[in-house]
């Protein structure tokens, strides 16, 4: 155990976050996300939900301030008929605690999100049940 390290973060996840460089991206995928199929580095976080992981990760990971939108969500497929996913409201609350404004959150079409995930530094696979819970974080620098 270490002081001030959220215990939801496994040693493998801590190592990965530390290894990432400026501009590298990490994907946190929900239970339906094909993480093992796309991952260069796969980190399993079974039994954890994404909001708890997101909050813990943001305690340590600086987001990129050199881009307009350091956070990306997977866009809802049928935006006209599907409501905004409830989990997005949770994300916005968590992100605001870390000085990320709503206009700094991007939305990417499903298949474009998958393609981008293939290039991510790592993918975290969770058992999150919420739909459209997938999120990409772009690492920044500590100044």
N, C-alpha and C positions, 0 to 999 in steps of 0.2 A: 504494500500500500504506500501511496505517496500523499503528501499534503496538497490540498487545493486542486487535485486532479479529480474530476467527476468520475465516480466509480462505474458508471455506465460505459466508459471508454476502455476498451480492452487494450492490452499491450500491443497487439498488432495494429490496431487503429491508431494508437498514439504514435507508434513508429512511422506509420504511413503519413500522418499529418505532419510529423516533423521532417520527413524526407521531401515532402512536396516543396516546390519552388514557386516563385512569383509567377502567376499566370496559369499554374497547373489547376486542373479542375477535379473535383471529387463529386461523385453522384451518390445520392442516398435514394435507394430504390424501395418501393413498397413490395408487398408480398407477391404481387403479380408481375413485377418487373423481371425481364429475362437477364438478370445480373450475370449468372455464370456463363451465358452465351456471349456476352459483350465485354467482360472484364479483362483488362490487362493484369490487374491485381484485384482479387476478390476478398472482401472482408465480410464475414458472416456476423450478423448481430441479431440472431434469432431471439425472439421473445421480447424485443424492445420495439417501442413505437418511434416513429420518426420525430415527432415534436420533442420528446425527451433527448434523443440523440442530437438533434439540431441545436438545442440549447446548450448541451454539453460541448459540442464541437465548437460552437461560436465563442465559448469561454476561452478557447485556445487559438483558434484559426482566425488570422486577420483576413478580411475580405479585401479584394482588389479595389483600390480607390482610383486607379488609372483608367477604369472602364465605367461607362454609364450604368451598366446593369450587371453587377457581380453575382446575382442570383437568378436562376432560371427554373421555371416550373413547366411541367408538361401540360400543354394546352388541352382543354377539353375538346373532344372530337366533334360533338354536336353542340356548339356554343349557343345556338338558337333555342334548343329545347332542353338543355341540361343546366341546372343551376350551378352557381359557383360552388365548388367543393368546400364543405365546411372546414376541412383541414387547412385550407388556404388562409382562413381567418386566424387560425392558431399560428400559422407561420408568420403572418404579418405582425401579430402581437409579439412573438419571439424576436423577429428581425428588428422590430422597432426598439426593443430593449438594447440592441447592439447598433443603434444609430443607422439602420437601413430603412430608407423611406420606401413607400409603396411604388414610387416611380423608378426605383432602382431594381425592381423585380421584372424580369422578362418572362414571356410565355412563348414556348416553342412547340410547333406542330409535332405530333407523336412520332412520326418516322424520322423527322429531322432530329428530334431529341435522342432517339435510339442511335442514330449515326454519330451524333456528338458524343454520346456515352462511350462509344468504341474507342474514342481518342482520349478519354479521361484518364487521369493518373491512376485512379482506383474507383471501384464501385463498392458501396456498402449495401449488402443484401439484408433486408429486414423482413419481419413478418407483419408489417403494418397492413391493416385491413382496409383502410380508407382508399377510395379510388382517386386517381390523379394526385397521389401523394409524392410522386417522384420530384426530386429537386437537385439542382446542380449548384455547387458553390465554387467560385473562382478565388484562389488564394492570392492575398496581397502581401505586403511587406510590413514589418514592424519598424516604425521610424523612431 
